[in-house]
Amino acid sequence: MPKSVIVVGTGNAALCAAIAALEKGARVTLLEKADQALAGGNTKYTAGAMRFAYDGSADLLPLLRDETDSRLPNTDFGSYTREKFAADLLGFNDGRALSPEQTILINASGETMRWLASHDVKFEPIYSRQSFEKDGRHVFWGGLTLAAENEGVGLFDMELAAVERLGGTVRYNAGVTGLSVENGRVVGVEIGDETLCADAVILASGGFEANEDMRVRYMGPDWKAAKVRGTPHNTGDGLTMALEAGAMEYGLYAGCHATPMDLHMPNFGDLDLPPGERKNHRKISYFLGVMLNANGERFVDEGANFRNYTYAQYGGAILKQPGQFAWQVFDSKVFDLLYGEYRFRDAHFVEAGTLDGLVEQMEGVNKDAALATLETYNRSVNDAVDFDPTRLDGKGTIGLDLPKSHWAQKIDTGPFRAYPVTGGITFTYGGLRVDEAGRVMSDTNTAIEGLFACGELVGGVFFAGYPGGSGLTSGAVFGRRAGYGAA
């Protein structure tokens, strides 16, 4: 008799768990809180990029939907080894050693991508966001090379198609309200007054980023004002149910992925936008200019590293500023390098022919201090080093208490533009502890029989930040493990 498995959620992690369980012969039902249009959790709101270890282009070509792309012969993908992935994660650990979950993520990342490709989940190079043209070649930077065609919606569609091919079913408008527990074992779920029985339940319902009360409780009052970049449905339901069943809190509950966003964006993400514009409110080209707070002061090193390694922290840094906003300032030398979301029809910005005229339009900012900061910054730029956005170019500032380490160019060529931004939360880091089979561990460090978890609900994967694209990969890695374990 095949095992029956219930998966709570329909995002990337949930779908990977379902695919894995179906592979092993289980009968799988996915329960989705949202209607069909808003199914998919946060996955649909992403750019579909996935970070994984690879040795060179030979590892990437089998994952591509179109291996005949004419750009491929003139593309330098470089390599992204397990050692580099480990070093990148350690850079966000605030002195912690690699966690067991991080080691699993690194070691299983490439294998999991090949597994997805075996289910016809294919990818394409991220030419527009992760490469610059140099000497006639497309040079990729930052270790992130591939994304799903049609971004996160495409990833969802391909993974859902794989689930359906294998015989899985989805119920929409079926928000799980509780776990059914008998003699310490989870034996099903409750949907209001309805009870559904199963041999195993996999919680894949996301974190608590869309729950204002939980954000404040675990992360502090600054996070009350955060914009939610994705679905309004990730309100910590699965986490709450698991903790009520005796699960262990695990990971950094005060941590999250939070990126600079348009100050005037809606409170939640927008799936009605076409591909390429679904992340239009994100503003992550700050490394090409400077960011000023209400006091007219810089508050981060905008060029500390490639934006893949800083954007998930800088949203939180903005929320700590007076008024919880900032302005990103650029001159015309970099307009053609700004990512597409700076040019979308609803991008908010002010423009002027002089810096004086620009700061006059920057609402909420100390104008005199802002102008003085920009003038001091311009005087500090090291003109002896060439600007090169394809690498950590060392073109920094000299003599500033808060340096800009790379890509520091004078802001001196009009017209000038400034974009108002705030912090947008993507997903939370605190979650549950799972064992090698994906089973949820109790607060006595024993497995809760019948209960599994994956995706944002797995704690211990990220701490003070994360290298871009790791979140979807983590969902796939731990989703696959939970699916196999549950089956």
Secondary structure, DSSP 8 states (H G I E B T S, - for coil): ---EEEEE--SHHHHHHHHHHHHTT-EEEEE-SS-GGG-STTGGGS--EE---BSSHHHHGGGBS-TT-TTGGGEE---B-HHHHHHHHHTTSTT----HHHHHHHHHHHHHHHHHHHTT--EEE-HHHHEEEETTEEEE-TT--EEETTHHHHHHHHHHHHHHHTT-EEESS----EEEEETTEEEEEEETTEEEE-SEEEE----STT-HHHHHHHH-GGGGG-EE-S-TT-SSHHHHHHHHTTB-EES-TT-EEEEEEETTS-SS--TTS-TT-TTTTB---GGGSEEE-TTS---S-TTSS-GGGTHHHHHHHHHTSGGG-EEEEEEGGGGGGS-GGGTSTT---EEESSHHHHHHHSTTS-HHHHHHHHHHHHHHB-TTS---TTS-----BSS-SS---SS-----SSSEEEEEEEEEEEEE--EE-B-TT-EEEBTTSSEEEEEEE-GGGB-SS-SS---TTHHHHHHHHHHHHHHHHH-
